[in-house]
Amino acid sequence: MSHGEGEGHGFLIRPVAMREGDSKLVAKRLEEILRGAPKGKPSKVPAAPVVNLAGNWAVDLEFSVGSTRHQFELATNGTKVSGTHAGRVGRSAIQGEMDGKQVRLRSGIRYEGTTLSYTFRGTVEGGRMSGDVDLGEYGKARFTATRLA
């Protein structure tokens, strides 16, 4: 068994169900997978941000059933964004980047022995951000964020 984790850059192999000699089969299969993996793309230089995201934001998440409000406290350094993401069940660091008016932010809030992962992708115009949220195994949602005074 394996359990994917993070932004697709790694995973953990769980050998609890393996028998003696299975490690050779696993090693052979991993080599096949990694050798067949797509090659990396050339890095694209992001465009300068059109808006400075630094500050506090009220973030409304709309699920297929229900909604909730979160908050971002953001700081910027060029195209890089960092800060704090506060949700209903906890807080965590948030980080991401801007490319012109496109924004991508990632965080993971620990809750009851698991990590709730959030990947926000959207656009920013003036004092408002909106787009989609990927919640990993919990599906997707929409978000709208408004800058707080």
Summary of the structure (lengths in Angstrom):
residues: 149
radius of gyration: 18.8
end to end distance: 48.4
largest distance: 62.1
contacts: 352
relative contact order: 0.14
helix: 13%
strand: 54%
